[in-house]
Amino acid sequence: MNRKKFLTSLSVASVGATVFPYSILAKPPRLQDKNLEGFIKDEPPVIKPPRLKAGDKLAIVSPGSYISEEELQDSIKNLNQLGFETTYSKKVLLQSGYFAGSDKDRADDLMNMFSDKSVNGIVCARGGYGCSRILPLLEYDVIRSNPKVLIGYSDITALLYGIYKKSGLITFHGPVGTSTFNDYSVNNFNKVLINPERTSLFPNSTSGDDENIYGVTSIVKGKGKGRLVGGNLSIMVSLIGTEFDVDYSNKIIFIEEIGEEPYRVDRMLTQMIQSGKFENAAGVMMGIFRKCEVKKESDLTAKSFTLMEVLQDRLGSLKIPVVYGMSFGHVKDKFTIPFGALAELDAGKQTFTLLEKAVN
């Protein structure tokens, strides 16, 4: 779709203004920033949620695996210490096998929090598994009409994909309720969601608190600019071929993983390569892949490639910047990464920079 046709379609859509919030019709962020030229083809207009502020009410949900009462209380404590009020429904503690209630329970709870006008943001208590199962049950027109911050990582990746693809809402790959909210993670949370600047540089953590045997490694040096999409590698791969997958063209793909041996990482990256996912991408930014080396008790120990050998083999020949070991994933020191916001990756300097505010 060319720019002229895109603008025309927005004009026509304004007739049905009851479907879309005023922020899309009157002030579409993609068309107001000259830095965004070339990044709007065949995508819904981006919706930015309102920024968070002290005293806001954040809803705690469990859209995947179940949580314990202790994990709920930990989530409440963490968010209260950040200056937020919290709310949740009794569904947050449901359990059905390894899920937090049925698919319908989890989808209904999430949709109720989007619909509740008193709720300013939604924090997923944990990941686990199950978010992809509820994607067909979500009401994306309701989400589009009630934009608010939604944050989480790991299995929450499925929600980030589905909501962005179906509604255009920017969501956030960052701490869950039970995460470690240390100074580094809180500072990154604040500068994205509470006190955003027009451009924000994200340097990596230097605390050494997170196990990263390779450090930050530039696999292919260079710079790339594009919208940020990605999350947990296993979930990303599971969405290929579904209606909830996203186009990676002109995108900076961010990836994290835990507990997958090198041959499994190899298999998933190979699937992405053979699916053409990297062909028109702008860059690849990997976090810290925890517990992804061969287990000592494995028979493959003596014959296996290391994780880094797999990453260099699979991604080292790409013609775009590629970097490993950035501060996100199943680690204590976390970036808060806006899924759908425009950014620049510098694989040589090992930084990424947000080129726009991700919240209004």
Wavefront OBJ file of the C-alpha trace (Angstrom):
o trace
v 0.000 0.000 0.000
v 1.561 3.352 -1.007
v 1.448 6.448 1.181
v -1.304 8.137 -0.807
v -3.562 5.094 -0.632
v -2.760 4.674 3.058
v -3.798 8.238 3.847
v -6.929 7.829 1.754
v -7.865 4.686 3.646
v -7.466 6.528 6.940
v -9.743 9.284 5.662
v -12.405 6.758 4.699
v -12.021 4.984 8.033
v -12.765 8.223 9.869
v -16.401 7.853 8.879
v -16.607 4.934 11.300
v -14.926 6.778 14.150
v -16.823 4.839 16.791
v -14.632 1.808 16.056
v -11.269 3.521 16.517
v -9.994 5.749 19.333
v -9.385 9.404 18.512
v -5.631 8.894 18.851
v -5.558 6.905 15.596
v -7.813 9.159 13.565
v -6.702 12.582 14.676
v -3.051 11.989 15.392
v -1.626 8.826 13.818
v 1.913 8.671 15.221
v 3.364 6.909 12.213
v 2.589 9.788 9.900
v 3.740 12.609 12.186
v 7.407 11.667 12.523
v 9.738 11.934 9.537
v 11.896 9.185 11.093
v 9.045 6.758 10.480
v 9.003 7.096 6.698
v 9.293 3.694 5.060
v 8.063 1.777 8.095
v 4.310 1.926 7.567
v 3.615 -0.473 4.701
v 0.842 -3.004 5.136
v 0.571 -2.544 8.898
v -2.168 -1.180 11.150
v -1.615 2.306 12.552
v 0.377 2.101 15.755
v -1.512 2.913 18.943
v 0.524 4.193 21.880
v -0.963 3.590 25.332
v -1.095 6.381 27.918
v 2.029 6.614 30.028
v 1.963 5.368 33.601
v 2.236 7.637 36.615
v 2.548 7.202 40.355
v -0.716 6.120 41.914
v -2.045 4.451 38.772
v -3.925 1.196 39.181
v -2.235 -1.819 37.601
v -4.122 -5.076 37.102
v -2.331 -8.375 37.737
v -3.310 -11.215 35.390
v -2.187 -14.799 34.767
v -2.777 -15.399 31.049
v -0.654 -18.555 30.875
v 0.522 -20.796 33.711
v -1.047 -20.666 37.164
v 0.478 -18.770 40.066
v 0.477 -19.404 43.799
v -0.879 -17.075 46.467
v 2.741 -16.309 47.389
v 3.544 -15.293 43.799
v 0.474 -13.068 43.743
v 1.548 -11.361 46.953
v 5.082 -10.927 45.586
v 3.611 -9.242 42.503
v 1.478 -6.920 44.621
v 4.458 -6.004 46.805
v 6.706 -5.318 43.806
v 4.169 -3.041 42.113
v 3.244 -1.240 45.340
v 6.909 -0.459 45.934
v 6.995 1.182 42.510
v 4.214 3.516 43.640
v 1.248 1.814 41.959
v -2.041 0.546 43.279
v -2.950 -2.990 42.252
v -6.093 -4.888 41.441
v -6.902 -8.419 40.347
v -9.859 -10.743 40.042
v -10.346 -14.088 41.744
v -9.561 -15.702 38.389
v -5.884 -14.852 38.816
v -5.493 -17.810 41.213
v -7.472 -20.361 39.230
v -5.734 -23.605 38.282
v -6.554 -26.112 35.572
v -3.645 -28.476 35.039
v -0.695 -26.241 34.252
v -2.938 -23.312 33.259
v -4.384 -20.482 35.344
v -7.912 -21.664 34.668
v -9.491 -22.517 31.332
v -8.624 -20.701 28.113
v -11.911 -18.796 28.443
v -11.181 -17.865 32.059
v -7.811 -16.416 31.152
v -9.061 -14.587 28.060
v -12.054 -13.158 29.934
v -9.876 -11.935 32.787
v -7.511 -10.158 30.403
v -10.379 -8.594 28.433
v -12.111 -7.433 31.615
v -8.943 -5.582 32.612
v -8.716 -3.908 29.200
v -12.392 -2.884 29.470
v -12.161 -1.627 33.071
v -11.786 2.169 32.869
v -10.258 2.294 36.350
v -7.305 0.141 35.265
v -4.338 2.066 33.836
v -2.070 -0.839 32.942
v -1.834 -4.628 32.971
v 1.077 -6.639 34.389
v 1.353 -10.370 33.743
v 2.288 -12.176 36.946
v 4.385 -14.807 35.152
v 4.855 -16.563 31.826
v 5.018 -20.345 31.627
v 2.719 -21.578 28.867
v -0.746 -20.878 27.555
v -0.906 -17.383 26.077
v -0.994 -18.568 22.461
v -4.112 -20.627 23.223
v -6.159 -17.561 24.147
v -5.247 -15.399 21.140
v -8.351 -16.428 19.125
v -10.561 -15.552 22.117
v -9.430 -11.952 22.589
v -11.571 -9.018 21.430
v -9.077 -6.896 19.532
v -11.569 -4.134 18.763
v -12.033 -3.685 22.521
v -8.272 -3.600 23.043
v -7.937 -1.076 20.222
v -10.549 1.147 21.831
v -9.036 0.855 25.331
v -5.283 1.159 24.835
v -3.233 0.644 27.967
v 0.193 -0.670 28.928
v 0.546 -4.450 28.917
v 3.881 -5.861 30.038
v 5.538 -9.252 30.434
v 8.041 -11.573 28.750
v 8.718 -15.244 27.977
v 5.349 -16.879 27.151
v 3.760 -13.392 27.179
v 5.475 -13.023 23.797
v 2.346 -14.566 22.240
v 0.201 -11.722 23.594
v 2.669 -9.107 22.342
v 2.456 -10.603 18.853
v -1.288 -11.092 18.724
v -2.206 -7.699 20.152
v 0.221 -5.817 17.921
v -0.845 -7.732 14.815
v -4.588 -7.429 15.402
v -4.874 -4.002 17.036
v -1.633 -2.078 16.437
v -1.191 -1.447 20.167
v 2.406 -1.098 21.366
v 2.984 -3.570 24.196
v 6.057 -4.123 26.346
v 8.566 -6.945 26.743
v 9.712 -6.421 30.299
v 9.376 -7.583 33.897
v 6.499 -9.769 35.049
v 5.010 -9.279 38.503
v 7.317 -11.854 40.088
v 10.499 -10.497 38.456
v 13.437 -8.959 40.308
v 12.763 -5.219 40.404
v 16.296 -4.011 41.032
v 17.577 -0.503 40.280
v 18.607 -1.325 36.714
v 15.289 -2.875 35.756
v 13.269 -0.170 37.500
v 15.252 2.610 35.802
v 14.585 1.054 32.396
v 10.915 0.533 33.260
v 10.590 4.181 34.290
v 12.306 5.683 31.281
v 10.058 3.796 28.881
v 6.692 3.824 30.659
v 6.716 6.808 33.052
v 9.241 9.445 31.975
v 9.935 8.782 28.285
v 12.140 11.027 26.210
v 11.950 11.484 22.456
v 15.098 9.392 22.080
v 16.447 7.020 24.736
v 19.774 5.179 24.673
v 19.844 1.742 26.330
v 23.318 0.763 27.579
v 23.769 -2.783 28.801
v 24.057 -3.688 32.461
v 27.571 -3.902 33.870
v 26.611 -5.317 37.284
v 27.688 -8.881 36.529
v 24.632 -10.192 38.392
v 23.471 -12.200 35.392
v 25.361 -15.187 34.081
v 26.583 -14.334 30.587
v 29.617 -16.417 29.688
v 30.039 -14.744 26.284
v 29.583 -11.169 27.424
v 28.047 -8.881 24.815
v 29.194 -10.182 21.432
v 28.930 -8.381 18.095
v 28.285 -11.169 15.569
v 27.736 -8.815 12.614
v 28.651 -5.173 13.184
v 26.638 -2.318 11.771
v 23.547 -0.208 12.368
v 19.920 -0.879 11.568
v 16.707 1.046 12.095
v 13.239 -0.429 12.359
v 10.315 -1.269 14.578
v 11.044 -3.644 17.455
v 9.364 -7.052 17.311
v 10.263 -10.308 19.011
v 10.464 -12.012 22.380
v 10.968 -15.635 23.339
v 12.415 -17.684 20.478
v 10.283 -20.787 21.089
v 7.076 -18.733 21.045
v 8.169 -16.720 18.005
v 8.759 -19.903 16.029
v 5.458 -21.417 17.183
v 3.568 -18.475 15.650
v 5.044 -18.854 12.149
v 2.249 -19.677 9.745
v -0.492 -18.431 12.073
v -2.657 -15.346 11.706
v -0.884 -13.847 14.727
v 2.615 -13.765 13.245
v 4.034 -10.404 12.172
v 5.970 -9.241 9.137
v 9.670 -8.886 9.969
v 10.433 -6.567 7.058
v 12.275 -3.439 8.247
v 12.122 -4.738 11.819
v 14.705 -5.075 14.553
v 14.089 -8.608 15.817
v 14.815 -9.058 19.525
v 15.154 -12.613 20.844
v 15.555 -14.300 24.237
v 15.469 -17.922 25.362
v 15.943 -20.224 28.340
v 16.555 -23.938 28.807
v 17.055 -24.915 25.164
v 20.220 -26.821 24.213
v 22.262 -25.616 21.218
v 20.749 -28.104 18.760
v 17.272 -26.846 19.631
v 18.305 -23.231 19.192
v 19.864 -24.303 15.870
v 16.588 -25.947 14.823
v 14.484 -22.891 15.673
v 16.812 -20.414 13.980
v 16.955 -22.694 10.938
v 13.172 -22.648 10.755
v 13.207 -18.856 10.869
v 15.853 -18.740 8.131
v 13.988 -21.183 5.898
v 10.757 -19.262 6.500
v 12.435 -16.110 5.181
v 12.021 -14.255 8.457
v 15.438 -12.558 8.330
v 15.487 -11.715 4.608
v 14.225 -8.125 4.873
v 14.839 -7.510 8.561
v 16.805 -4.499 9.817
v 18.758 -6.214 12.578
v 18.828 -8.940 15.223
v 19.248 -8.122 18.908
v 19.593 -11.111 21.214
v 19.386 -11.075 24.976
v 21.071 -13.531 27.310
v 20.094 -17.117 26.514
v 20.108 -18.693 29.988
v 20.780 -22.391 30.494
v 21.171 -22.951 26.761
v 24.452 -24.840 26.779
v 24.600 -28.643 26.632
v 23.723 -30.198 29.964
v 26.630 -31.998 31.597
v 24.726 -35.255 31.822
v 23.910 -35.248 28.100
v 25.494 -37.837 25.800
v 26.051 -35.053 23.296
v 28.391 -33.083 25.558
v 31.597 -34.098 23.804
v 30.193 -33.630 20.292
v 27.924 -30.613 20.621
v 28.484 -27.126 19.284
v 28.374 -24.384 21.877
v 25.534 -21.887 21.869
v 27.798 -19.193 20.434
v 29.009 -21.487 17.649
v 25.386 -22.091 16.684
v 24.544 -18.370 16.738
v 27.573 -17.474 14.646
v 26.884 -20.274 12.163
v 23.182 -19.477 11.746
v 23.294 -15.664 11.924
v 26.868 -14.700 11.112
v 26.271 -14.575 7.358
v 23.294 -12.217 7.561
v 23.745 -8.849 5.889
v 22.247 -7.005 8.836
v 23.620 -6.122 12.295
v 23.497 -8.978 14.793
v 24.442 -8.780 18.475
v 24.174 -11.237 21.385
v 24.098 -10.725 25.158
v 22.010 -7.587 25.546
v 20.311 -7.014 28.901
v 16.988 -8.776 28.579
v 15.543 -12.264 28.902
v 15.314 -14.557 31.904
v 17.768 -12.401 33.829
v 17.651 -9.950 36.736
v 18.792 -6.842 34.838
v 16.140 -6.159 32.202
v 15.388 -3.670 29.489
v 11.757 -2.759 28.988
v 11.384 -3.109 25.212
v 8.388 -1.575 23.418
v 7.043 -4.086 20.884
v 6.246 -1.991 17.812
v 8.236 1.162 18.591
v 10.875 2.534 16.235
v 14.487 2.027 17.325
v 18.057 1.906 16.050
v 20.378 -1.012 16.805
v 24.138 -0.431 16.824
v 25.678 -3.904 16.925
v 29.211 -2.501 16.991
v 28.625 -0.259 20.011
v 26.245 -2.896 21.418
v 23.422 -0.478 22.171
v 19.948 0.231 20.971
v 18.174 3.565 20.972
v 14.449 4.251 20.976
v 13.708 6.868 18.316
v 10.244 7.718 19.600
v 8.268 7.699 22.807
v 6.369 4.435 23.169
v 3.627 5.958 25.335
v 1.565 9.142 25.071
l 1 2 3 4 5 6 7 8 9 10 11 12 13 14 15 16 17 18 19 20 21 22 23 24 25 26 27 28 29 30 31 32 33 34 35 36 37 38 39 40 41 42 43 44 45 46 47 48 49 50 51 52 53 54 55 56 57 58 59 60 61 62 63 64 65 66 67 68 69 70 71 72 73 74 75 76 77 78 79 80 81 82 83 84 85 86 87 88 89 90 91 92 93 94 95 96 97 98 99 100 101 102 103 104 105 106 107 108 109 110 111 112 113 114 115 116 117 118 119 120 121 122 123 124 125 126 127 128 129 130 131 132 133 134 135 136 137 138 139 140 141 142 143 144 145 146 147 148 149 150 151 152 153 154 155 156 157 158 159 160 161 162 163 164 165 166 167 168 169 170 171 172 173 174 175 176 177 178 179 180 181 182 183 184 185 186 187 188 189 190 191 192 193 194 195 196 197 198 199 200 201 202 203 204 205 206 207 208 209 210 211 212 213 214 215 216 217 218 219 220 221 222 223 224 225 226 227 228 229 230 231 232 233 234 235 236 237 238 239 240 241 242 243 244 245 246 247 248 249 250 251 252 253 254 255 256 257 258 259 260 261 262 263 264 265 266 267 268 269 270 271 272 273 274 275 276 277 278 279 280 281 282 283 284 285 286 287 288 289 290 291 292 293 294 295 296 297 298 299 300 301 302 303 304 305 306 307 308 309 310 311 312 313 314 315 316 317 318 319 320 321 322 323 324 325 326 327 328 329 330 331 332 333 334 335 336 337 338 339 340 341 342 343 344 345 346 347 348 349 350 351 352 353 354 355 356 357 358 359 360
